[in-house]
Amino acid sequence: MSTNRAYLIIPKLIEQPTWGGRYIMKEKGWQKHPDAQRKIGQSYELYSGSYLSLATDTADTAFQPELDSIPRDAFQIEQIRAEDAEGLLGTRGIKKYNGQLKTLIKFTQAKGNSFQLHVRQPDGTWLPKPESWYFFEKGLATLGITDKKKINEYKKVCKDIEDYMKSLSARIIETGHAPSLSLHEARQLAQMYIKKKNIYQFVNRVTIPKNSIVDLQYGAIHHSWEEDNELIPRGNIVYEVQVDVADDVSTLRSFDKGKIQDNGSIRPLQIDEYFKHLDTTKSMNDPAILIKKAQESVSSEFLSISPLFNTSYYKLDKLSFSQELTHEYTTTKHETFHHIFVLKGCIDYHDNSIDLTIDEGHSVFIPARVGGYVLKTNSKSATVLKTYV
């Protein structure tokens, strides 16, 4: 496969029956798709295992998501990387991650998750996982701790809840005789105990305005997504860009919100490690600093550009345009790939080898070797998110 042309990205859809929804399928224009009623929690828009499509239009019935099977006319991006890593990733991309594609982009609809953080530096066991969030809709999260003077009390509450959860789990899965506690009863008792311990007094629970940025690239920052069926009935709708590092070597959890699996088991926590790596400085725990609004760097009648993330790991720009977009804004300079996600509208893409049409909610991957390309809007205007390194 050639690095001289762009390809439509086949989204990998992750079904999440307990916390997913139908927002992602709707945004992709797949309301009438056979799988439209399944609860999708995440769409992988780019990762090292992504499949690319030979289709030229996301509206083509041949263009399908990866869900239960691999669509036809698809091949893995890894095939190109193995043949021509520099052509795919670019000169800068090659140096940054030793020839690997390490950028992970997820379009997520999620409710609550655990209290967690990622380490700032490797410590022999844990690896950093820089990540940043762009909220498509109003969200709810915890960001940072409230008072570092209460850090020991916070840790004790985490330990108390963990011990209590272990005791509940043991009563559900007792071996040799019938369990002394049903799953339903255990879950009720867990929530009652958590409410009594008042763990939320130790963290900042904040509403995230629509179109806000939360940049967690530095690590060591407490965070979690929260749920509130009245405030955010659809959950958190987030566009995530991060370095692709497995959770089991990068995510330290201090509190899992009383979750018990259907088999009675509970997820292991890393409370001591979480508190060892937690940054308690004021700036890393102030939501007013952690939550940001995009600032326009270019503004005209026909073009608006807002840099959303500008990190040493990845960059993300938001571009809104009503006329042909070309030149400095649409060239890889052979230094980096470009990933374009259509946030609003429908666009036509052109390079010297291929013409593509990308509808709202879909992505196109542009190898570094392509160099220059052109974007046009099929509607009055279009907005895209451009990721690169």
Phi, psi and chi 1 to 4 in degrees:
 res  aa     phi    psi   chi1   chi2   chi3   chi4
   1 MET       -  147.9  -63.1  -61.9  175.0      -
   2 SER   -91.1  145.8  173.5      -      -      -
   3 THR   -95.7    9.1   53.3      -      -      -
   4 ASN   -90.3    3.8  -69.4  -47.8      -      -
   5 ARG  -141.6  162.2   54.3  154.7  -69.3 -175.0
   6 ALA   -91.2  164.3      -      -      -      -
   7 TYR  -139.3  144.1  -60.5   90.2      -      -
   8 LEU   -68.2  141.0  -59.4  179.5      -      -
   9 ILE   -95.3  128.4  -63.1  178.1      -      -
  10 ILE   -81.1  115.2  -64.8  172.4      -      -
  11 PRO   -70.7  134.9   26.5  -33.3      -      -
  12 LYS   -90.2  111.2  179.5 -179.7  176.5   64.4
  13 LEU   -92.3  133.2  -57.0 -177.6      -      -
  14 ILE  -110.7  115.7  -51.8  -62.4      -      -
  15 GLU   -78.3  132.8 -173.3  174.1   17.7      -
  16 GLN  -133.4   89.2  -64.0  -73.2   -2.4      -
  17 PRO   -59.3  -28.3  -23.8   34.7      -      -
  18 THR   -88.2  -31.2   56.1      -      -      -
  19 TRP  -133.2    4.5   51.8 -100.0      -      -
  20 GLY   -80.2 -170.9      -      -      -      -
  21 GLY  -165.2 -158.6      -      -      -      -
  22 ARG  -116.5    8.0  -62.4 -178.6  177.3   90.4
  23 TYR   -61.7  -45.9 -172.2   99.6      -      -
  24 ILE   -64.4  -46.2  -67.1  171.9      -      -
  25 MET   -62.0  -38.5  -66.6  -64.9  -83.4      -
  26 LYS   -65.4  -45.5 -179.5  179.5  178.2 -178.0
  27 GLU   -63.0  -27.1  -72.2  -58.3  -61.8      -
  28 LYS   -88.8    2.2  -68.7 -178.3  176.9  -64.9
  29 GLY    74.4   22.9      -      -      -      -
  30 TRP  -107.4   35.9  -78.6  -24.0      -      -
  31 GLN   -62.1  -27.6  -60.2   96.2  -41.1      -
  32 LYS  -101.6    8.2  -64.0 -177.8  179.3 -179.7
  33 HIS   -65.4  146.6 -169.2  -82.6      -      -
  34 PRO   -54.7  -25.2  -26.5   34.2      -      -
  35 ASP  -102.6   15.8  -65.7  -47.2      -      -
  36 ALA   -62.6  -26.5      -      -      -      -
  37 GLN   -89.5   -3.8  -62.5  -52.8  -53.6      -
  38 ARG   -76.6  145.3  -65.2  169.6   70.4  172.6
  39 LYS   -83.8  109.3  -70.8 -173.3  174.9 -178.1
  40 ILE   -98.5  126.9  -56.8  -59.0      -      -
  41 GLY   -97.9  -28.9      -      -      -      -
  42 GLN  -148.9  148.1  -68.4  179.3  -39.8      -
  43 SER  -123.4  115.5  172.2      -      -      -
  44 TYR   -78.0  108.3  -80.9   52.9      -      -
  45 GLU   -84.2  -22.6  -60.4  -63.6  -39.1      -
  46 LEU  -164.1  132.4  179.1   65.8      -      -
  47 TYR  -163.2  175.9   74.8  113.9      -      -
  48 SER   -64.7  -20.9   59.8      -      -      -
  49 GLY   -98.3    9.8      -      -      -      -
  50 SER   -59.7  145.1  -76.3      -      -      -
  51 TYR   -99.3  140.5  -80.0   86.4      -      -
  52 LEU  -105.5  153.4  -54.8  179.9      -      -
  53 SER  -110.5  147.7  175.3      -      -      -
  54 LEU   -89.4   -1.5  -65.6  176.5      -      -
  55 ALA   -66.3  159.5      -      -      -      -
  56 THR  -115.3   -0.2   57.9      -      -      -
  57 ASP  -147.1  126.0 -170.8  -24.3      -      -
  58 THR   -67.5  -14.9   56.1      -      -      -
  59 ALA   -82.8  -10.1      -      -      -      -
  60 ASP   -64.7  134.3 -170.8  -26.9      -      -
  61 THR   -63.6  -18.5   55.2      -      -      -
  62 ALA   -75.8  -17.4      -      -      -      -
  63 PHE   -86.3  109.3 -177.8   76.8      -      -
  64 GLN  -129.0  156.9  -63.6  -69.4  -41.5      -
  65 PRO   -77.1  163.2   30.2  -35.9      -      -
  66 GLU   -90.7  114.3  178.2 -171.3   -7.5      -
  67 LEU  -133.5  -78.6 -173.2   49.4      -      -
  68 ASP   -94.9  -15.1  -64.2  -37.2      -      -
  69 SER  -153.7  170.3   60.1      -      -      -
  70 ILE   -88.4  125.2  -52.6  -58.4      -      -
  71 PRO   -63.0  159.6  -19.3   32.0      -      -
  72 ARG   -73.0  165.6   60.5 -173.1  177.5   90.5
  73 ASP    56.0   41.3  -63.7  -31.6      -      -
  74 ALA  -126.9  150.6      -      -      -      -
  75 PHE  -148.7  154.5   64.8   96.1      -      -
  76 GLN   -79.2  143.1  -82.2 -165.5  -57.9      -
  77 ILE   -60.9  -25.3 -162.7  169.1      -      -
  78 GLU   -62.0  -29.6  170.7   59.4   19.3      -
  79 GLN   -61.0  -41.1  -68.9  179.0 -124.0      -
  80 ILE   -70.8  -44.0  -58.9 -177.7      -      -
  81 ARG   -59.6  -40.2 -168.5 -152.6   61.8   80.6
  82 ALA   -65.1  -32.2      -      -      -      -
  83 GLU   -86.9  -35.1  -64.9  171.7    1.4      -
  84 ASP  -153.8   74.1 -175.1    6.5      -      -
  85 ALA   -62.1  -42.1      -      -      -      -
  86 GLU   -68.3  -37.0 -175.0  171.8  -39.0      -
  87 GLY   -65.1  -32.3      -      -      -      -
  88 LEU   -79.8  -49.5 -174.4   78.9      -      -
  89 LEU   -96.5  -24.7  -55.4  173.1      -      -
  90 GLY    90.9  166.4      -      -      -      -
  91 THR   -62.9  -41.1   53.2      -      -      -
  92 ARG   -72.9  -40.4 -169.1  164.3   66.4 -129.8
  93 GLY   -62.5  -37.1      -      -      -      -
  94 ILE   -62.4  -45.4  -79.1  -77.8      -      -
  95 LYS   -69.4  -36.8  -67.4  177.8 -178.2  177.7
  96 LYS   -64.6  -42.0 -168.5  171.4  -68.3  -67.8
  97 TYR  -128.0   33.2  -63.9  115.3      -      -
  98 ASN    52.4   42.3  -63.1  -43.8      -      -
  99 GLY    82.1    6.2      -      -      -      -
 100 GLN  -104.4  152.2  -58.2  -61.8  -47.8      -
 101 LEU   -87.7  107.0  176.0   58.2      -      -
 102 LYS  -116.0   11.1  -65.0  -68.0  -71.7 -177.8
 103 THR   -90.0  127.2  -56.0      -      -      -
 104 LEU  -116.5  125.6  171.7   60.0      -      -
 105 ILE  -122.9  124.2  -57.2  174.8      -      -
 106 LYS  -127.1  135.4  -64.9 -170.7  -72.2 -173.3
 107 PHE  -102.1  113.9  176.5   11.0      -      -
 108 THR  -122.2  139.8  -63.4      -      -      -
 109 GLN  -121.9  109.8  177.4  175.7   10.1      -
 110 ALA  -142.9  151.1      -      -      -      -
 111 LYS   -96.4 -138.9  -67.3 -168.6  176.3 -179.7
 112 GLY   -75.8  152.1      -      -      -      -
 113 ASN  -135.6 -175.6   62.8    2.4      -      -
 114 SER   -72.9  160.7   59.7      -      -      -
 115 PHE   -69.5  127.3  -78.6   18.1      -      -
 116 GLN  -156.2  171.7   58.9 -174.1 -104.9      -
 117 LEU  -156.9  167.9   60.5   74.4      -      -
 118 HIS  -117.9  145.7  -53.9  -59.5      -      -
 119 VAL   -69.0  156.6  -60.3      -      -      -
 120 ARG   -85.5  -37.9 -174.8  162.4  -67.4  160.4
 121 GLN  -131.3  149.6  -61.2  -68.1  -23.2      -
 122 PRO   -59.4  140.6  -19.1   30.6      -      -
 123 ASP  -124.2   18.3   72.8  -12.3      -      -
 124 GLY    97.7  -26.6      -      -      -      -
 125 THR  -118.0  -44.0  -58.3      -      -      -
 126 TRP  -108.6  144.1  -58.6  100.3      -      -
 127 LEU  -112.9  146.4  -61.8  174.5      -      -
 128 PRO   -64.9  152.1  -18.2   30.3      -      -
 129 LYS  -140.4   79.0 -174.7  179.4 -177.5  177.8
 130 PRO   -58.9  134.5  -21.8   33.5      -      -
 131 GLU  -149.8  155.3   66.0  175.1  -71.5      -
 132 SER  -142.6  149.2  -53.7      -      -      -
 133 TRP  -121.3  140.7  -53.1  -23.2      -      -
 134 TYR  -124.2  118.5  178.5   57.6      -      -
 135 PHE   -87.1  116.7  -80.0   76.5      -      -
 136 PHE   -72.1  -28.5  -74.5  175.5      -      -
 137 GLU  -136.0  170.8  -53.7  -71.8   -9.4      -
 138 LYS   -58.4  137.5  179.6  169.3   67.2  175.2
 139 GLY  -130.0 -179.4      -      -      -      -
 140 LEU  -142.4  131.4 -172.4   64.4      -      -
 141 ALA  -153.4  167.7      -      -      -      -
 142 THR  -109.3  137.2   67.4      -      -      -
 143 LEU  -139.0  111.4  -67.7  171.4      -      -
 144 GLY    78.6  166.3      -      -      -      -
 145 ILE   -96.9  160.2   60.4  171.2      -      -
 146 THR   -85.6  -35.7   54.5      -      -      -
 147 ASP  -155.1  112.0 -173.9   -7.4      -      -
 148 LYS   -68.3  -16.2   69.2  177.3 -177.1  179.1
 149 LYS   -68.5  -19.1  -65.2  177.6 -177.7  177.3
 150 LYS  -102.8   18.7  -66.1 -176.4  177.4 -179.1
 151 ILE   -63.8  -37.4 -159.7   73.5      -      -
 152 ASN   -68.8  -37.0  -69.8  -28.8      -      -
 153 GLU   -66.3  -41.7 -175.4 -178.5   -7.6      -
 154 TYR   -58.9  -46.3  173.2   27.5      -      -
 155 LYS   -63.2  -40.6 -176.5  175.4 -179.0  178.7
 156 LYS   -63.0  -40.0 -177.1  179.2 -175.4  -55.0
 157 VAL   -63.9  -41.6  168.8      -      -      -
 158 CYS   -59.1  -44.6  -70.0      -      -      -
 159 LYS   -65.5  -41.2  -69.1  -81.3 -168.0  177.3
 160 ASP   -61.5  -44.3  -72.2  -13.2      -      -
 161 ILE   -65.7  -40.7  -66.3  174.5      -      -
 162 GLU   -60.7  -45.2 -179.6 -173.6   36.9      -
 163 ASP   -62.2  -41.3  -71.3  -17.7      -      -
 164 TYR   -65.7  -41.8 -173.0   72.4      -      -
 165 MET   -64.2  -37.6  -65.3  -57.6  -58.5      -
 166 LYS   -63.6  -38.6  -73.4  179.8  177.6  177.9
 167 SER   -68.0  -38.1   71.3      -      -      -
 168 LEU   -64.9  -45.1  -68.2  178.8      -      -
 169 SER   -59.8  -42.1  177.3      -      -      -
 170 ALA   -63.7  -34.9      -      -      -      -
 171 ARG   -72.8  -26.4  -68.2  172.6   63.7 -171.6
 172 ILE   -76.7  -39.3  -62.1  169.5      -      -
 173 ILE  -109.4   27.7   57.4  178.7      -      -
 174 GLU   -53.7  133.5  -73.5  176.0  -27.4      -
 175 THR   -99.2  151.5   58.1      -      -      -
 176 GLY    92.2  -20.4      -      -      -      -
 177 HIS  -157.1  174.3   51.7   82.8      -      -
 178 ALA   -64.8  142.7      -      -      -      -
 179 PRO   -57.1  144.5  -21.5   32.5      -      -
 180 SER   -90.1   -1.8   61.8      -      -      -
 181 LEU  -146.3  133.0 -167.1   64.4      -      -
 182 SER   -79.8  160.7   72.6      -      -      -
 183 LEU   -60.0  -44.1 -177.9   61.5      -      -
 184 HIS   -61.5  -44.8  177.2   70.2      -      -
 185 GLU   -63.3  -41.7  -70.4  171.5  -31.7      -
 186 ALA   -62.0  -43.1      -      -      -      -
 187 ARG   -64.3  -38.4  -73.8  170.6  172.1  165.9
 188 GLN   -65.2  -45.6  -75.1 -173.7  -41.2      -
 189 LEU   -62.6  -37.9  -71.4  171.5      -      -
 190 ALA   -60.5  -46.5      -      -      -      -
 191 GLN   -68.4  -34.9  -66.0  -51.4  -46.0      -
 192 MET   -64.9  -42.4  -70.3  170.2   60.2      -
 193 TYR   -66.8  -43.3 -173.7   79.6      -      -
 194 ILE   -61.9  -42.3  -71.4  166.9      -      -
 195 LYS   -60.8  -40.9 -175.8  176.5 -178.3  179.7
 196 LYS   -66.2  -36.0 -177.8  176.1   72.8  172.1
 197 LYS   -76.8  -18.2  -60.7  -59.0  -74.8 -172.1
 198 ASN    53.8   51.5 -169.1   23.3      -      -
 199 ILE   -66.9  -23.3 -166.3  169.9      -      -
 200 TYR   -70.6  -10.8  -80.9   88.9      -      -
 201 GLN   -65.4  -18.7   67.2 -179.9  -63.3      -
 202 PHE   -94.1   -7.6  -56.5  110.1      -      -
 203 VAL  -129.9  158.7  -63.8      -      -      -
 204 ASN   -86.6  112.2  -58.9  -55.9      -      -
 205 ARG   -98.2  115.9 -169.0  170.1 -172.6 -100.6
 206 VAL  -132.9  148.8  -68.4      -      -      -
 207 THR   -83.9  134.3  -60.4      -      -      -
 208 ILE  -102.2  114.9  -46.2  -69.8      -      -
 209 PRO   -63.5  152.5  -21.3   33.7      -      -
 210 LYS   -55.6  142.9 -179.6  177.9  179.4  177.2
 211 ASN    68.3   21.3  -65.2  -34.1      -      -
 212 SER   -91.2  160.2  -67.9      -      -      -
 213 ILE  -115.8  135.5  -57.9  157.9      -      -
 214 VAL  -124.2  115.5  176.3      -      -      -
 215 ASP  -106.6  109.8 -171.8   -1.0      -      -
 216 LEU  -109.5   26.7  -58.1  173.1      -      -
 217 GLN   -61.3  -27.5   61.7  166.0  -53.4      -
 218 TYR   -80.1  -18.3  -59.1  108.5      -      -
 219 GLY    76.6  175.3      -      -      -      -
 220 ALA    67.0   13.2      -      -      -      -
 221 ILE  -104.0  126.2  -57.8  170.5      -      -
 222 HIS   -63.9  139.1  162.7   85.2      -      -
 223 HIS  -159.4  157.9   61.5  -84.6      -      -
 224 SER  -165.1  155.5   70.7      -      -      -
 225 TRP   -91.7  145.2  -72.5  -27.3      -      -
 226 GLU  -119.2  168.4  -63.5  -60.5  -51.0      -
 227 GLU  -130.6  145.0   55.7 -173.7  -83.4      -
 228 ASP  -157.5  106.6 -175.0  -42.4      -      -
 229 ASN   -65.2  -19.6  -70.4  -28.4      -      -
 230 GLU   -88.5  -44.1  -68.5 -173.5    4.6      -
 231 LEU   -74.5  -45.6 -176.7   64.9      -      -
 232 ILE  -134.3   75.9   52.4  165.8      -      -
 233 PRO   -59.8  -26.0   19.7  -31.8      -      -
 234 ARG   -89.3   -2.7  -66.0  175.0  -64.3 -169.0
 235 GLY    85.5 -164.0      -      -      -      -
 236 ASN   -89.6  124.2  -69.8  -73.4      -      -
 237 ILE  -106.4  104.5  -48.8  -63.0      -      -
 238 VAL  -131.0  140.7 -173.9      -      -      -
 239 TYR  -103.1  112.9 -166.8   77.9      -      -
 240 GLU  -105.5  134.0  -55.1  175.7   70.5      -
 241 VAL  -122.1  130.9 -177.9      -      -      -
 242 GLN  -154.7  165.3   54.6 -169.8 -117.5      -
 243 VAL   -78.9  132.7  177.4      -      -      -
 244 ASP   -77.1   96.7 -165.9   -4.9      -      -
 245 VAL  -130.5  134.8 -177.5      -      -      -
 246 ALA   -61.9  141.8      -      -      -      -
 247 ASP   -58.5  -37.6  -87.8  -10.5      -      -
 248 ASP   -70.3   -8.8   59.3    0.2      -      -
 249 VAL  -120.4    8.2  -64.6      -      -      -
 250 SER  -135.3  -18.8   66.1      -      -      -
 251 THR  -109.4  118.4  -56.9      -      -      -
 252 LEU  -102.3  122.7  -55.2  178.2      -      -
 253 ARG  -112.2  138.8  -63.2  179.9  173.5   88.9
 254 SER  -111.1  -17.6   65.6      -      -      -
 255 PHE  -160.1  126.7  168.8   55.3      -      -
 256 ASP  -109.9   19.4 -155.2   26.0      -      -
 257 LYS    62.7   27.7  -60.2 -177.9  176.7  174.6
 258 GLY    74.7   20.3      -      -      -      -
 259 LYS   -74.8  133.7  -66.3  178.1 -178.8  176.7
 260 ILE  -126.6  128.1  -55.2  174.5      -      -
 261 GLN   -68.4  161.1  -56.8  -60.9  -42.5      -
 262 ASP   -60.0  -24.2  -70.3  -16.2      -      -
 263 ASN   -89.7    5.3   64.7    0.9      -      -
 264 GLY    92.2   -6.8      -      -      -      -
 265 SER   -81.5  162.7   65.1      -      -      -
 266 ILE  -127.0  155.8   58.1  173.9      -      -
 267 ARG   -78.2  137.6  179.3  159.2   54.9  179.9
 268 PRO   -63.0  144.2  -19.7   31.1      -      -
 269 LEU  -110.7  165.2  -59.7  177.9      -      -
 270 GLN  -128.1   58.1  -58.7   79.1   34.2      -
 271 ILE   -62.8  -47.7  -64.3  173.3      -      -
 272 ASP   -60.7  -44.4  -71.1  -27.2      -      -
 273 GLU   -67.0  -38.6  -68.3   94.9  -27.2      -
 274 TYR   -56.3  -49.8  167.8   97.0      -      -
 275 PHE   -72.9  -26.9  -77.7   93.1      -      -
 276 LYS   -64.6  -38.8  173.0 -175.0  174.4 -177.0
 277 HIS   -96.8   -9.2  -70.9  -80.9      -      -
 278 LEU   -62.7  126.5  178.4   64.8      -      -
 279 ASP   -84.2  119.7 -172.0  -26.4      -      -
 280 THR  -103.2    7.4   59.8      -      -      -
 281 THR   -66.3  151.3   58.8      -      -      -
 282 LYS   -59.0  -44.2 -174.4  175.3 -178.9  179.9
 283 SER   -64.9  -29.0   60.9      -      -      -
 284 MET   -89.0    7.1  -68.6  -66.4  100.6      -
 285 ASN  -133.6   13.4  -68.4  -82.1      -      -
 286 ASP  -104.1  109.5 -175.1  -10.4      -      -
 287 PRO   -57.2  -29.2  -26.0   36.0      -      -
 288 ALA   -64.9  -25.1      -      -      -      -
 289 ILE   -91.3  -37.7  -65.5  174.4      -      -
 290 LEU   -75.2  -28.9  -63.5  173.3      -      -
 291 ILE   -98.2  123.5  -56.4  170.5      -      -
 292 LYS  -128.2  157.9  -57.8  174.9 -178.0  177.8
 293 LYS  -106.6  145.7  -64.1  -65.7  -72.0 -174.4
 294 ALA   -66.6  141.5      -      -      -      -
 295 GLN  -115.0  130.8  -57.8  -65.7  -39.4      -
 296 GLU   -72.3  133.5  -71.5 -175.3  -29.6      -
 297 SER  -101.7  -23.5   62.3      -      -      -
 298 VAL  -133.8  131.0  174.5      -      -      -
 299 SER  -144.7  120.1 -179.5      -      -      -
 300 SER  -147.0 -178.2   70.3      -      -      -
 301 GLU   -64.2  -30.1 -177.7 -179.6   -3.4      -
 302 PHE  -111.7  -10.0  -53.4  109.4      -      -
 303 LEU  -148.3  134.8  175.6   63.8      -      -
 304 SER  -133.4  130.9  169.4      -      -      -
 305 ILE  -127.5  128.8  -60.0  179.1      -      -
 306 SER  -127.7  113.3  -60.0      -      -      -
 307 PRO   -69.0  120.9  -16.0   30.8      -      -
 308 LEU   -92.1  -52.4  -58.4 -177.6      -      -
 309 PHE  -122.6  132.6  -46.9  142.5      -      -
 310 ASN  -134.7   80.6 -175.2   12.5      -      -
 311 THR  -112.8  172.1   78.9      -      -      -
 312 SER   -79.1   -6.6   60.2      -      -      -
 313 TYR  -100.6  -35.4  -49.6   99.7      -      -
 314 TYR  -164.4  161.0   46.6   75.3      -      -
 315 LYS  -134.8  147.4  -55.3  179.7 -168.8  -55.4
 316 LEU  -139.4  124.0  178.5   70.1      -      -
 317 ASP  -116.3  144.5  -64.0  -21.4      -      -
 318 LYS  -106.2  121.6 -179.7  179.4  178.4 -179.4
 319 LEU  -120.6  124.9  -59.0   90.1      -      -
 320 SER  -115.1  129.1  -62.5      -      -      -
 321 PHE  -146.7  152.9   55.8   97.8      -      -
 322 SER  -123.2   -4.7   56.6      -      -      -
 323 GLN  -126.1  171.4  -68.7 -171.5  -11.2      -
 324 GLU   -52.4  133.7 -178.2  176.2  -75.8      -
 325 LEU  -110.5  123.8 -166.7   60.3      -      -
 326 THR  -154.2 -165.8 -174.9      -      -      -
 327 HIS    60.2 -127.2  -58.0  -53.7      -      -
 328 GLU   -63.5  -23.9   61.2 -169.9  -67.7      -
 329 TYR   -86.9  -14.8  -52.6  116.2      -      -
 330 THR  -131.3   51.0   56.7      -      -      -
 331 THR  -136.2  134.8  178.7      -      -      -
 332 THR   -82.3  -17.1   68.1      -      -      -
 333 LYS    55.7   18.7  -61.3 -179.9 -178.6  178.7
 334 HIS    60.4   15.8  -54.5  -66.5      -      -
 335 GLU   -97.9  -29.5  -64.4  176.2  -18.3      -
 336 THR  -153.4  153.0  172.4      -      -      -
 337 PHE   -70.9  163.6   66.8   84.2      -      -
 338 HIS  -121.8  138.3  -76.6 -177.7      -      -
 339 HIS  -118.8  123.0  174.8  -79.2      -      -
 340 ILE  -113.9  122.3  -58.0  -70.8      -      -
 341 PHE  -111.6  127.0  175.6   86.1      -      -
 342 VAL   -85.1  109.2 -178.2      -      -      -
 343 LEU   -84.3  -33.5 -178.7   59.6      -      -
 344 LYS  -148.9  134.1  178.7 -177.3  177.3 -178.0
 345 GLY    91.3 -160.9      -      -      -      -
 346 CYS  -140.3  138.1  175.4      -      -      -
 347 ILE  -125.3  153.6   64.9  169.3      -      -
 348 ASP  -104.5  136.2  -73.7  -30.8      -      -
 349 TYR  -114.8  140.1  167.4   94.8      -      -
 350 HIS  -139.7  131.2  169.6   79.2      -      -
 351 ASP  -131.6 -173.4   62.5   35.7      -      -
 352 ASN   -70.4   -7.7  -70.9  -28.8      -      -
 353 SER  -119.3  -21.5  -59.7      -      -      -
 354 ILE  -153.8  150.5 -163.4   72.6      -      -
 355 ASP  -117.2  133.5  -67.5  -48.7      -      -
 356 LEU  -132.1  153.8  -57.3  171.1      -      -
 357 THR  -122.5  126.6  -60.9      -      -      -
 358 ILE  -123.8  118.6  -52.5  102.0      -      -
 359 ASP   -83.2  168.2  -76.0  -53.5      -      -
 360 GLU   -55.1  135.9 -171.3  169.7  -51.0      -
 361 GLY    89.3    1.6      -      -      -      -
 362 HIS  -118.9  168.5  -68.1  -76.4      -      -
 363 SER  -129.2  155.1  -59.6      -      -      -
 364 VAL  -131.8  140.7   58.7      -      -      -
 365 PHE  -107.1  128.0 -174.5   92.1      -      -
 366 ILE  -116.1  106.6  -54.9  154.4      -      -
 367 PRO   -60.1  153.0  -24.4   35.8      -      -
 368 ALA   -59.7  -33.7      -      -      -      -
 369 ARG   -66.5  -18.1 -163.2  174.8  -60.8  -74.9
 370 VAL   -59.1  -38.5  167.7      -      -      -
 371 GLY    76.6 -113.8      -      -      -      -
 372 GLY   -90.2  149.1      -      -      -      -
 373 TYR  -149.6  173.4   57.5   91.7      -      -
 374 VAL  -128.7  137.5  177.2      -      -      -
 375 LEU  -116.8  134.8  -59.9 -179.8      -      -
 376 LYS  -129.3  150.0  -65.2 -179.6 -179.2  179.2
 377 THR   -95.9  139.5  176.3      -      -      -
 378 ASN   -88.5   -6.1  -90.2  -22.9      -      -
 379 SER  -124.0 -168.8   47.3      -      -      -
 380 LYS   -59.3  -39.6 -174.1  176.7  179.7 -179.7
 381 SER  -155.4  167.2   64.2      -      -      -
 382 ALA  -143.0  154.1      -      -      -      -
 383 THR  -129.0  130.2  -60.2      -      -      -
 384 VAL  -128.6  156.9  -58.2      -      -      -
 385 LEU  -110.5  122.9  -59.5  177.1      -      -
 386 LYS  -111.0  118.8 -179.5  176.6   76.3  172.7
 387 THR  -106.9  140.2  -54.7      -      -      -
 388 TYR  -159.0  172.8   53.8  104.5      -      -
 389 VAL  -119.5      -  -62.3      -      -      -
